[in-house]
Amino acid sequence: MSYLRRLFEWIIEKAHSRYGVAILFIAAFFESVFSVFPFMLLFIPLIIANLDRAMFYGKVAAIGGILGATVGYFIGYFAWVDASGDYTAIARFFFDHLPGFSVAAYQSIQGLFDKWGALLVFAAGFVPIPFELVTISSGVFDVNFFFFILSVIVGRGGRYLLIAFLIWRFGAGVKVFIEKYFNWIALGVVASIVIGAVMFSMVL
């Protein structure tokens, strides 16, 4: 697990560079569209490295996540099926390359949207399920855009701000704990995402 430690140290180093904010924003943006890296493994170390900027980082992550979710919504709304009703090349790319984003999951989630609507988006902002599946499907199934954005702001944005606040509030102790047990925490984050995706698929 030494590579996880090296990753942690690299993130801490970049947090003090001029690229820290840009990296955070881009990662938060893509987590809502096409997640290829557990965002929390970047977000938390960045805050720990600069506790005095915790809430600023929380706002950057929130804005990036909200904008990414908006793009995900419009991908679903405008670019998911063609005029004949078939999946576009973009949709097939997501199905083939995004873990947890299968044709079956996409088809099944419609029932949840019919029942819960934008509340599903709000819930997805807090629990470890493929958020991009929810944002894109929101566009496909024509969830009211105003309520979609409101749910993303409160759910996803609120999550990032809450995490930033808690780390800032308990900063010193959290920093020592995470630095000591980072490998296990990283594995826990990845495991929670996998378990969440599996359980979400079972619900579907």
Order of alpha helices (4+ residues) and beta strands (2+ residues): alpha-alpha-alpha-alpha-alpha-alpha-alpha-alpha-alpha-alpha-alpha
